Amino acid sequence: MVHSKVVIIGSGPGAHTAAVYLARAELKPVLYEGMLANGTAAGGQLTTTTDVENFPGFPDGVGGAELMDKMRAQSARFGTEIITETISRLDLSEKPFKMWTEWSDGPNDAPARTADAVIIATGANARRLNLPGEEKYWQNGISACAVCDGAVPIFRNKPLYVIGGGDSAAEEAMFLAKYGSHVTVLVRRDKLRASNIMAERLLAHPKCTVRFNTVATEVIGDAKPNGLMSHLRVKDTVTGAEEIVDANGLFYAVGHDPASALVKGQIDLDEEQYIVTKPGTSYTSLEGVFACGDVQDKRYRQAITSAGSGCVAALDTEKYLSELGDVPQPKEKI
Ligand SMILES: Cc1cc2nc3c(=O)[nH]c(=O)nc-3n(C[C@H](O)[C@H](O)[C@H](O)COP(=O)(O)OP(=O)(O)OC[C@H]3O[C@@H](n4cnc5c(N)ncnc54)[C@H](O)[C@@H]3O)c2cc1C
């Protein structure tokens, strides 16, 4: 069993930003980047997208996977030990904290590593609906993030659809109305779950329509490889009637699943299973355990906000370790 001062679990912008700061502070961080943890490649959610156009420093945009490769290289450059394994069990009941990796996590297996401090940066996954055609047109018309993708040319002045009935769906629809010719929100039930104020704004928006009791049943489009979606089959849940509508964009706003199972029951989670952090910090309910990125952020969920919170987690961790007397002191000048 190996001991480290600090272990980072995760591999998105939050994890790598924390790693860069901690490595430069000579704390020798160890980062478990996961082996298809939660079904996502090491590098996190951005590995599932094409161009990222809103991450500062890349005026011409940057591929999501390329951006994460660069972040990983920067972590490694300063000495982060990156391990391509998934942490499958974590024991936070006593210090040092213990952790096990996949396939070696039975009751009789020794922990793979112990640590004085742990940063949870395991991210979240946008829920999908597994509609026929979804796999083919994912990122070729279908998106789970209007703020990320809404401005791209394929959606300009085109009919767009949003699925969902909550505040996020309302917010996304009104955001997309800046770009699309019209935005239709499909709501499975006969009412919106959104707050009254958001519902009122959405219903009054001149470029948005809400279709109640309606679900999408199939995404249809160009048959060519990387062809774009062009239509959506929708179904009235009351009458069962189906129709095919013009649709060049489909945005899911049906929620996210934060990857917090590892710490469930050990630190505080909110009702939607996001890790609760003390506002403005990365402190969780347990001393020595910090969280950053989408696993603790249900509001912004952007690469840059994850990176920012990774910096916060690193600085909070450094302070915590220095209070334990664990931070390397600057060498005396001769
Ligand atoms: C399709 C798509 C497009 C997007 N486009 C943009 C965009 O253009 N601009 C933007 O700012 N944001 C975009 N986002 C959002 C952005 O990707 C996220 O906000 C950001 O990646 C969250 O970073 P994170 O650090 O929380 O980690 P995540 O990116 O969520 O990654 C966490 C990763 O940690 C690893 N992990 C999880 N559990 C474990 C474990 N137990 N052990 C080891 N490793 C583990 C997994 O690989 C996991 O994917 C997009 C998201 C998606 C899905």
The ligand as an SDF file (V2000), in Angstrom:
LIG
                    3D

 53 58  0  0  0  0  0  0  0  0999 V2000
  -21.1730   16.7810  -25.3100 C   0  0  0  0  0  0  0  0  0  0  0  0
  -20.6780   17.8430  -24.3610 C   0  0  0  0  0  0  0  0  0  0  0  0
  -20.1860   19.0310  -24.8640 C   0  0  0  0  0  0  0  0  0  0  0  0
  -19.7220   20.0120  -23.9920 C   0  0  0  0  0  0  0  0  0  0  0  0
  -19.2310   21.1570  -24.5300 N   0  0  0  0  0  0  0  0  0  0  0  0
  -18.7350   22.1070  -23.7070 C   0  0  0  0  0  0  0  0  0  0  0  0
  -18.2090   23.3150  -24.2420 C   0  0  0  0  0  0  0  0  0  0  0  0
  -18.1910   23.5370  -25.4680 O   0  0  0  0  0  0  0  0  0  0  0  0
  -17.7250   24.2260  -23.3600 N   0  0  0  0  0  0  0  0  0  0  0  0
  -17.7420   24.0390  -22.0040 C   0  0  0  0  0  0  0  0  0  0  0  0
  -17.2620   24.8980  -21.2670 O   0  0  0  0  0  0  0  0  0  0  0  0
  -18.2570   22.9110  -21.4850 N   0  0  0  0  0  0  0  0  0  0  0  0
  -18.7530   21.9480  -22.2970 C   0  0  0  0  0  0  0  0  0  0  0  0
  -19.2860   20.8160  -21.7590 N   0  0  0  0  0  0  0  0  0  0  0  0
  -19.3300   20.6770  -20.2940 C   0  0  0  0  0  0  0  0  0  0  0  0
  -17.9650   20.2650  -19.7680 C   0  0  0  0  0  0  0  0  0  0  0  0
  -17.5150   19.1530  -20.5040 O   0  0  0  0  0  0  0  0  0  0  0  0
  -18.0290   19.9250  -18.2960 C   0  0  0  0  0  0  0  0  0  0  0  0
  -18.5770   21.0250  -17.5770 O   0  0  0  0  0  0  0  0  0  0  0  0
  -16.6580   19.6130  -17.7330 C   0  0  0  0  0  0  0  0  0  0  0  0
  -16.0130   18.6150  -18.4970 O   0  0  0  0  0  0  0  0  0  0  0  0
  -16.7750   19.1200  -16.2940 C   0  0  0  0  0  0  0  0  0  0  0  0
  -15.4920   18.8720  -15.8370 O   0  0  0  0  0  0  0  0  0  0  0  0
  -15.1970   18.0060  -14.5570 P   0  0  0  0  0  0  0  0  0  0  0  0
  -13.8210   18.3920  -14.1380 O   0  0  0  0  0  0  0  0  0  0  0  0
  -16.2660   18.0910  -13.5730 O   0  0  0  0  0  0  0  0  0  0  0  0
  -15.0680   16.4990  -15.0560 O   0  0  0  0  0  0  0  0  0  0  0  0
  -15.7300   15.6490  -16.2220 P   0  0  0  0  0  0  0  0  0  0  0  0
  -15.4250   16.2320  -17.5480 O   0  0  0  0  0  0  0  0  0  0  0  0
  -17.1460   15.3670  -15.9010 O   0  0  0  0  0  0  0  0  0  0  0  0
  -14.8460   14.3340  -16.1010 O   0  0  0  0  0  0  0  0  0  0  0  0
  -14.7720   13.5780  -14.9470 C   0  0  0  0  0  0  0  0  0  0  0  0
  -14.0930   12.2840  -15.3460 C   0  0  0  0  0  0  0  0  0  0  0  0
  -13.4450   11.7000  -14.2240 O   0  0  0  0  0  0  0  0  0  0  0  0
  -13.3110   10.3070  -14.4390 C   0  0  0  0  0  0  0  0  0  0  0  0
  -13.8270    9.5920  -13.2580 N   0  0  0  0  0  0  0  0  0  0  0  0
  -15.1100    9.5700  -12.7840 C   0  0  0  0  0  0  0  0  0  0  0  0
  -15.2040    8.7430  -11.7270 N   0  0  0  0  0  0  0  0  0  0  0  0
  -13.9540    8.2390  -11.5180 C   0  0  0  0  0  0  0  0  0  0  0  0
  -13.4200    7.3150  -10.5860 C   0  0  0  0  0  0  0  0  0  0  0  0
  -14.2060    6.7460   -9.6450 N   0  0  0  0  0  0  0  0  0  0  0  0
  -12.1150    7.0010  -10.6640 N   0  0  0  0  0  0  0  0  0  0  0  0
  -11.3160    7.5880  -11.6190 C   0  0  0  0  0  0  0  0  0  0  0  0
  -11.7860    8.4550  -12.5460 N   0  0  0  0  0  0  0  0  0  0  0  0
  -13.0810    8.7730  -12.4900 C   0  0  0  0  0  0  0  0  0  0  0  0
  -14.1460    9.9540  -15.6830 C   0  0  0  0  0  0  0  0  0  0  0  0
  -13.3320    9.8370  -16.8150 O   0  0  0  0  0  0  0  0  0  0  0  0
  -15.0440   11.1740  -15.8010 C   0  0  0  0  0  0  0  0  0  0  0  0
  -15.5220   11.3820  -17.0700 O   0  0  0  0  0  0  0  0  0  0  0  0
  -19.7500   19.8100  -22.5950 C   0  0  0  0  0  0  0  0  0  0  0  0
  -20.2540   18.6110  -22.0820 C   0  0  0  0  0  0  0  0  0  0  0  0
  -20.7110   17.6340  -22.9480 C   0  0  0  0  0  0  0  0  0  0  0  0
  -21.2490   16.3370  -22.3820 C   0  0  0  0  0  0  0  0  0  0  0  0
  1  2  1  0
  2  3  1  0
  2 52  2  0
  3  4  2  0
  4  5  1  0
  4 50  1  0
  5  6  2  0
  6  7  1  0
  6 13  1  0
  7  8  2  0
  7  9  1  0
  9 10  1  0
 10 11  2  0
 10 12  1  0
 12 13  2  0
 13 14  1  0
 14 15  1  0
 14 50  1  0
 15 16  1  0
 16 17  1  0
 16 18  1  0
 18 19  1  0
 18 20  1  0
 20 21  1  0
 20 22  1  0
 22 23  1  0
 23 24  1  0
 24 25  2  0
 24 26  1  0
 24 27  1  0
 27 28  1  0
 28 29  2  0
 28 30  1  0
 28 31  1  0
 31 32  1  0
 32 33  1  0
 33 34  1  0
 33 48  1  0
 34 35  1  0
 35 36  1  0
 35 46  1  0
 36 37  1  0
 36 45  1  0
 37 38  2  0
 38 39  1  0
 39 40  1  0
 39 45  2  0
 40 41  1  0
 40 42  2  0
 42 43  1  0
 43 44  2  0
 44 45  1  0
 46 47  1  0
 46 48  1  0
 48 49  1  0
 50 51  2  0
 51 52  1  0
 52 53  1  0
M  END
$$$$
